[in-house]
Amino acid sequence: MMVSEYSALSTSTSFISPIDTTAFWLIFARAQLSEKSEPTFSCFEGEMLKMDIAGNKETELPVGTFQFVIESLKHVVTSDSDKSFTPPESFTTTLLKWHDHCSGKREQTLTDILSRLLGLLQSDPEDDEYVVPSDAAVSRTSDILIGASTFREREIPLAAVSASDEGDVRTEWLGEKKQISLVVPSNEEHRAYIFHEDQDGYGIEWNVSSDVLAKFLDWFESKSQSEWT
Amino acid sequence: MTERLDPVPCEELLHRLLRNKTHVDAGSGKALPAAFHRRPTESGLSVDLKSLRTVEESCSSLRKVFGVVSLHTGSVRDVSTVQGTTGERINLEVVHDPVDHTDKPNPAHTLICKVPLREENLAGAEHVARMLSLQARKVAMPRE
């Protein structure tokens, strides 16, 4: 889809809303501009978002691109905010990694998981105890997840995503009889791990990589597909 | 001075307040395991006895609450973990611990004790958190 066709899509699809303009420009800008150029968002009139970038060029983007970025932005930017918003580095890098991996593919659950992951980056003025995970933790988690999807023939199952009280990123597949938790700490002195449990017992896997996670996901799906909560 | 319930009857319901927005699953609304990890500064997981404090009273004691779940005392006591050093199997305990001597007294305050710290027994702490999250049932918030 060309940029020039975007306005037609906006009017013909109920899914598209004013916020999509920003979503479009985010991917567009990061794909086209140099790494030195940081996109900045600013909100106005309560619902519209505008992104200031330079050097716009036309490009081709799949429609699925919009959905992920929009959902991510909904997590990170509140519609009634009147403050400028500069996304954390891990936000834009994760979007780009997702874009490179998922463009044109059916990766809905991975898209949902990454969207939830980026939602962890949103601080809350009313929740002063919430520890926003580090850029490094979010970025490593997205690397592992995207990498794991390349080792699998099927989509990654949908996961719950949370942050611990210390800012660790927790991506979890929770079944009645099985569980896998990928935990990537924000504290660089701590190690990432995969907790796994079924009816026979539980344990910690310290060798954390995309292929190891993919194997655990195969194990999770192999017996418990009908038992998911 | 609040009289202690000793022991806490197994049929008592416990309310745990979720103070981290990400500890409530976006899809199901259930409490995630991270809601049941003990901090190093805590001697146990804080809960309120339902029979001594309403959900409204519990929630009003904190600035922000993102969810409330209930647990059965007897079911909590059934959760056990293996101690790393000795291999001994230890069950969780529920101990009434009323708070009287602060500006925010809480006669219903109770502790789920013998929850392993992640720093000391990571696998045990994760296991306990999983078991408690499976048991936890969502409770309607006051303004829901």
Interface residues (C-beta under 8 A of the other chain):
Chain A: R116 G119 L120 D124 E126 D127 D128 E129 Y130 L158 A160 V161 S162 A163 S164 D165 R170 E172 L174 E176 Q179 S181 Y193 F195 E197 Y202 G203 I204 T229
Chain B: R19 N20 K21 T22 H23 D25 A26 G27 S28 K30 L32 P33 A34 H37 R39 R63 K64 F66 L122 A123 E126 H127 R130 S133 L134
